Amino acid sequence: MTQSSARRTGFGGAPVVAPSLDDVRAAAERIHGVALRTPLVPLRSYSGTLSDILLKPEVLQPVTSFKIRGAYNWASSLSEEERTQGLSTVSAGNTAQALGYVAALLGVPARSRLPDTTPRSKIEAIEAYGMTPVLMPGDALFDWMLSVGWEDESYTFLHPWVEPLMIAGSGTVGLEIHEDLPDVDTVFVSVGGGGLISGVGSVLKSLKPGVRVVAVQPEACAPLRTSLEAGTPRWVDAAAPTLCDGLGVPLVTDEMWPLLREVVDATVTVSEVQVRDAIRRLALDNKLVVEGAGAATLAAALVTPVADRGVAVCVLSGGSIDADKLAQILAG
């Protein structure tokens, strides 16, 4: 973490406001036919008992992550002039893939800044969608974000965390969960920048106030838990590498903090071993290829006592994992 980023935990903008149900329902109509309505799938068990953990496999999306929902909701709402300027974003990989896919649909150029630690599989996918990756050291990337570097961007910029249309698109995940399982007790959602859990949590709390929304982060990088304990947005030093590269955001921003504090009921941090076990179980038992950031929700559900979680849904947010890494995990 550099000095400039250490002094700031926000972009200088207004706090993010929860999307209304009308906003989310409009997003659901807008993305229909582009994003899939993913099913709820029971976690497979060989014990013969009915599982009380259900999976929301966003890995089945065309870009293997939930990001297609928000990216298309945003891009399809732009003017023709804004679209033809080109589309850009900043990403750990999945937002870039989603925006690259959307840009290809719209026939416009796209590019994304990414940390130089981004897995090769994600970079190759980004390039396959026709998007230009711009790799930067992690500290420099956060400095660029916190200094509002996108204001000098010639392409139309999608902010992956605080863009209302992005959050409303993510909220469609919560809308589908409620429609398919209105009696759900707990929903586990991974947290990077916070857009997914903000959208999902806002919708679920509007439709069923008693539902528990649990934020999941790796032990190696858990700024939300640190911020909730401190009562204020905080940075953390992510000293250890993590399989959950999509969750490697080391801060909670001022803009996201009020909404996150409102929708999150509890946090669970998971170890690298627990994430590996969840990836392996999903691949071997449910035949789902899930990256660390997505599998972390199952890891969290499995370490939560049944009495505390009840009937639970785990949002499997993405499936971009390097083949050699997956092979190592499957081999134990």
N, C-alpha and C positions, 0 to 999 in steps of 0.2 A: 504494500500500500504506500503510495507516494504522499508527500506532504499536502499537496493540493486536495487530493481526494480525502485525506484524513480529516480535513477541516470541515467537510460538507457531507450532509446526508440527504440532500435534496437537489432538485433542479430549479428551485425558485418559483415553482408554479403553485396553483391552488390545490388543496386536498382533493383526491379522487372521490367522486360521488358514486354511490352504488347505482348500477343500471336499474331502471324500472322494469317491471314485468312486461310492459308494452314494448320497451326497447328490446328485450330479449326475444319476445315473440316475433317482433319484426325481423330480428336477426335470423331466427329460425326459418322464416319464410324466404329471406334473401339467400340463404346458403343452401336451401333445398335443391337437390340435384347436383351439388358440387361437393358438399361434405356428406358423409354417411351418417345415418342415425344408427349409432352403434348399440348392440344389445347388451343386456345384463346377463352374464354367464356365470353359473355357479363354479366356485373353485372346486376342482376335482379332488375327490378323496377316495382312497382305496379301502376305507373302513366300512363302507356300506351305509354310512349315516349321511343324511342330507346336510349339505354345507350351509352354514349361516353367513358365509362370506361370498359376496358376488363381485364379479369383475366387470368394469366398464372399459372394454378394450379399444381405446382410441388408437392403438397400433394398427387397426384395420382401416384407418383413413387413407386416402390416396397418397398422402405424404408421410404416413405412419405416425402422425401425432395430431393432437387436438388443435394445433395452431392454425390449421386450415380454416377452422370456423371463424376465428377473429380476423385473420388476414383477408379472407374473401369478403366478410361483412364490411371491413374498412375500405378495401379497394373498390368494391362495387358501389360504394357511396360517394366516391370521388367524382369530380367533374372530368370531362373529356380532356381538358387542358392539363389538369393535375396528373392524370394517368399517363398522358403522352410525354410528360417530362421525365418519366421513368420512376421506378419505385425503389426505395432503399430502407434499410432497417439496421439494427444492431442485434446480435443474436449469439447464443451458444450453439446454434446449429439448426434447431427445429423451426424457429420462426423464419430463418433464411430459406429453408427448404419450402415452407408453406408459401412465402411471398414469391419465391422463384416460380413455383407451380402456378400461382395466381397470375403473375406477370406473363407467363407463357400463354395462359388462357386468353389474356387480354391483348397479347401481341405487343408488349412494351418491354423495354430493357429494365434490368434490376441489378442491384448490388447490395452487399451486406458487409459490415464490419464484424469480425469475429475474433475471439481470443486465439492466440497462436497455439493454444493447447487443444483446440477443437479436434475431436477424433477424425482420422482420415476418412472414415466411411461417410461422415456428415459432409465433409468438404467435397468429396466426390459426388455425393447426391446433389449438393447445391450447384455444382458445375453442370451436372447432367440436366438440371432444370433450366440451364441457360443463364443462371445468375453468376455474377462476378464476386468471388470472395475477396475481402480485403482483411488480411490477418494483422493483428496488432498484439503486443504484449498486454497481459491482463490489466496491469496497473494503468497503462496508457489508455486502454479502452474505457476504464471507469472514469479516468480524468476527462476524457473526451465527452462522456455522457454527462458528468456533473458540471462541466463547463458549458453545457448546452451547445456542443459542437455541431449538432445537426442544423442549427440555424444558418450555417454557411453551406449546407448541402444543396446542390442544384437539383437533385432528384426529390420527389415528394417523399417525405420521411414518415415511416410508421414507427411510433414509439411502442415497443412491445409491452411495456408495463402500464403506462398511464393513459393510453388512448382509449376513450370511452367505448368506441365501436369494437375494439379488440376485446375489451372486458365483456361487453354484451354478447359477442360471439362465443366467448368461453362460457358465458352463462347458459348457453343452450345445452351444455352438458348437464347442468343441474336441472334444467327443465325436463329433459328426457329421463333422468333418474327419478324425479318425482312422479312423472306420468307412468313409468313402468313399475315403480315400487313405492307407492305413497306412504307405506308404513315403515320405511327405512328408519333405523335408529341412529346410525353413525355413517358418515362419509369421510373417507381418508383421501386427502389431496396433497400432492407434493407441492412445495413452495420454492420457487426460484425468485423471480421478480415480484410475484404475488398476484398477477393478473388472473390466473386460472382459479385460485381459491377465492378471490374476490368476486368473480362472476358466479361461480358455482354456489358459494356460500350465501351471496345476496339473494339469489333465486330461492334456494332451499329455505332460508329463514323467512322469506315472504310467504311461501306456500305452507310451510310446516315449522313454526317457530321453535318447537321442541327438539328438532333434529340436532345432533352433535356434529359439528364440522371440525375435523382434526387435521392440523397442519403437520406435514411430515418433511423433515430435513435430515441430511446425513450428520453424524456426529462431527465430521470434519468441517462442516460449514453450516452453522445453525443460528443465523443472526436474528430470526424471528423469536426463537425461544429466549435469546439473550435480551432482546428488546422488550419482550413482555415482562420478563423478570425485573428489568430496570425501569419499566414504565415510560420509555422513550426510545426513539429509533437509534440503533447502534450499528457500528461496524464490528466485524469479527476478523481475526487473523486466521485464514484458512491454511493452516500450516501443512496439513496432510493431504495427499492426493485422494480423490474419491471416485468410485465408479459412477457416481451421480453427477456427471459433468454438467448436465443441464440445470443443476441446483447450486452451482458454484457462485452464486451472487452473494458477496460478503457483507451486504448491508440491507437494512430496511430503510426505504426512503421516506422523507417527510410527507411526500404526497400520498403514498400508499398506506402509511401508518394508521390513520384514523379508521379507514375501512377494514384493514386487516384486524385491528383490535376489536372491531365491532362484530365481524363474522366468525372469527376463530374462537372455538371453545376450549381447545387444548392443543398441545404440541407433543409430538413424539419424535425423538431422534433415533436413528438406526445405525448400526455398525456396518462396516464393509462386509463382514462375514454374513450378517443377516441379509444384506442386499444380494450378495452372491447366491445364497440359498434360495431366495425368492425368485431370482432370475432362472435358476436351474429348475425349480419346481414348476414355474409357469411354462418353461420350454418343454419339459418332459411330461408333465401331467396334463396341462391344458393346451399344449402345442402352440403356445404363443411366444413369439420372440419379443422381449421387452427390454429396453435399456434400463440402466440403474435408476434414473430419475423416476421412471414409471413403476418399476418393481418395488421401490422403496415403500409405496403405500401398502402393498401386501405384507412386506416385512413388518411394518408398523402394526397392521391388524393382527398378525400372528403373535406378537408379543403383548397384545392388549387382552386382558382377561375377558372371557365371553360375557360375564356379568356387566362389564363396563361398556362393551361395544354393542351388544345385542345383534340384530341383523345389520350387517355392514356392507357398504359398497366401497371398493377400492378403484379409484380412477387410475388406469394404466395409461399414463399421459403420452408415452412415445416408445418407438421401437428401434431407434437408430443406435445400434451397437456394433462395434467392429467384429468381423467374423472370427478373427483369431482370439479375441477376448472372450467371445461367446463359447468358442470351442474349448478354451482353457477352463471356463466355469463348468461346462457340461462334463468335462473329464474329471472334475473334482480337484 
